[in-house]
Amino acid sequence: MILKENDIELRSITQDDIELIRFWRNSDRVKIHMLTQEYITPEQQKKWFASLEKKDDEYFIIHQSNKPIGLIWFNEKGEHRETGFYIYETNQQNSVTPYKIVSLFHKYLFEEKKFPSLQCIILHENKRALRFNTSLGYKLVQEAKEYNTFTLSYEDYKKNDARITKLLHKENS
């Protein structure tokens, strides 16, 4: 599956992507923000990819102007859909690019998949992700020792998406 808007393309991962994803995931700049931070071996990566066939989880390589820059996904966690993403290319992290990516992904999850809400888990130290997700309308629902859990309802998505769409429209003008 491919989702595309402006210079952003989200493409479902394939077997050919798993070593790039593993490289990104094992990098210090990505794994420091993940709940699980141990080194991932090629065998573990293959096993993880094979396990996706039995799940409704979806993972997409993020491309900007045809260049792979990161990964975005959702996992089925019982009645919740847990989302996450990372941008490996650091020059895109403090730009409008994350808003472009998440706007496209949220549109897919809320408008096409008809999910009533989304959830994300963010480590306390990941201040950038905390600021970013609250700017999208995510609300704190649970605090834990190392991380917080946030939820985005469909109503909050609609309210904040209009503001983000306006920001992105300005950027593209």
Legacy VTK file of the C-alpha trace (Angstrom):
# vtk DataFile Version 3.0
C-alpha trace
ASCII
DATASET POLYDATA
POINTS 173 float
0.000 0.000 0.000
1.155 3.526 -0.754
-0.182 6.726 0.805
0.993 9.932 -0.838
0.526 13.647 -0.289
2.789 16.478 -1.421
6.416 15.306 -1.104
5.592 12.574 1.444
4.994 8.948 0.559
4.250 6.180 3.048
4.895 2.752 1.543
4.116 -0.554 3.256
7.317 -2.279 4.281
8.596 -5.323 2.447
11.268 -7.942 3.127
13.698 -5.690 1.218
13.276 -2.935 3.848
14.019 -4.874 7.005
17.791 -4.337 7.087
17.385 -0.572 6.610
14.778 -0.528 9.392
17.083 -2.582 11.625
19.974 -0.203 10.908
17.815 2.793 11.855
16.338 1.066 14.910
19.774 0.048 16.246
21.176 3.564 15.814
21.714 5.555 18.997
19.622 8.445 17.677
16.528 6.212 17.349
16.818 3.544 20.033
17.298 6.084 22.833
13.644 7.062 22.352
12.261 3.506 22.220
10.825 1.431 25.077
13.032 -1.496 24.047
16.607 -0.384 23.506
18.613 -3.571 23.115
20.463 -4.404 19.915
18.344 -6.154 17.270
20.056 -8.994 15.385
19.298 -9.912 11.759
17.569 -13.083 13.004
15.354 -11.115 15.413
14.467 -8.700 12.618
13.466 -11.540 10.269
11.357 -13.139 13.002
9.643 -9.804 13.715
8.878 -9.252 10.035
7.475 -12.783 9.671
5.250 -12.198 12.726
3.536 -9.275 10.971
1.723 -11.700 8.643
-0.368 -12.894 11.593
-1.254 -9.402 12.830
-3.263 -6.403 11.704
-0.296 -4.109 12.437
0.878 -1.916 9.579
4.348 -0.448 9.062
5.302 2.102 6.417
8.657 3.420 5.227
8.468 7.214 5.116
9.830 8.716 1.902
10.332 12.409 1.347
11.053 13.395 -2.242
11.677 9.697 -2.997
14.283 9.322 -0.220
13.629 6.963 2.734
13.806 8.986 5.944
11.996 6.978 8.620
9.291 4.582 9.737
5.677 4.988 10.896
3.314 2.303 12.176
0.294 1.270 14.161
-0.116 -1.826 16.297
-3.343 -3.438 17.441
-3.235 -3.537 21.243
-6.584 -5.045 22.194
-9.161 -2.332 21.732
-6.461 0.318 21.193
-4.391 1.232 18.160
-0.926 2.266 19.262
0.968 4.490 16.852
4.551 5.563 16.590
7.109 6.876 14.171
10.644 8.058 13.902
12.592 10.094 11.408
16.148 8.875 11.044
17.207 11.893 8.976
17.896 14.498 11.666
17.709 17.453 9.258
13.959 16.764 8.890
13.115 16.466 12.588
12.725 20.184 13.347
10.757 21.111 10.249
7.163 20.802 9.044
8.001 17.317 7.734
6.774 15.485 10.878
3.438 17.321 10.551
3.167 16.313 6.891
3.851 12.685 7.768
1.460 12.451 10.684
-1.279 14.423 8.928
-1.245 11.904 6.072
-1.091 8.926 8.448
-3.845 10.203 10.740
-6.070 10.847 7.727
-5.586 7.215 6.723
-6.232 5.850 10.225
-9.231 8.029 11.076
-10.880 8.587 7.693
-10.162 5.292 5.881
-9.669 2.750 8.687
-12.325 4.508 10.820
-10.410 4.126 14.075
-12.213 5.950 16.907
-8.971 6.869 18.692
-5.209 6.360 18.673
-2.730 5.865 21.457
0.991 6.536 21.808
3.546 5.834 24.497
6.334 8.350 25.037
9.361 8.101 27.307
9.600 10.959 29.820
12.985 12.054 28.416
11.663 12.442 24.865
10.671 16.089 25.206
10.434 16.643 21.435
7.870 13.827 21.061
5.930 15.065 24.095
5.644 18.570 22.608
4.872 17.278 19.121
2.138 14.856 20.166
0.415 17.337 22.461
0.446 19.834 19.565
-1.468 17.194 17.560
-4.139 16.966 20.250
-2.974 13.860 22.111
-4.025 13.919 25.761
-2.308 12.294 28.716
-4.299 9.277 29.960
-1.808 7.325 32.052
1.495 7.969 33.778
4.034 5.231 34.409
7.529 5.195 35.858
9.424 5.551 32.558
6.764 6.720 30.112
3.346 8.305 29.649
0.448 7.072 27.546
-1.487 9.544 25.409
-4.721 9.196 23.427
-6.004 11.104 20.402
-9.762 10.953 19.877
-11.377 11.417 16.491
-12.864 14.734 17.685
-9.469 16.057 18.802
-7.939 14.852 15.538
-10.528 16.813 13.513
-10.049 19.954 15.583
-6.249 19.901 15.328
-6.052 18.620 11.745
-7.740 21.788 10.475
-5.010 23.875 12.141
-2.237 21.622 10.804
-3.715 21.604 7.283
-3.710 25.404 7.378
-0.061 25.416 8.498
0.934 22.987 5.727
-1.003 24.937 3.133
0.940 28.057 4.132
4.197 26.112 3.837
3.321 24.941 0.308
2.228 28.387 -0.899
LINES 1 174
173 0 1 2 3 4 5 6 7 8 9 10 11 12 13 14 15 16 17 18 19 20 21 22 23 24 25 26 27 28 29 30 31 32 33 34 35 36 37 38 39 40 41 42 43 44 45 46 47 48 49 50 51 52 53 54 55 56 57 58 59 60 61 62 63 64 65 66 67 68 69 70 71 72 73 74 75 76 77 78 79 80 81 82 83 84 85 86 87 88 89 90 91 92 93 94 95 96 97 98 99 100 101 102 103 104 105 106 107 108 109 110 111 112 113 114 115 116 117 118 119 120 121 122 123 124 125 126 127 128 129 130 131 132 133 134 135 136 137 138 139 140 141 142 143 144 145 146 147 148 149 150 151 152 153 154 155 156 157 158 159 160 161 162 163 164 165 166 167 168 169 170 171 172
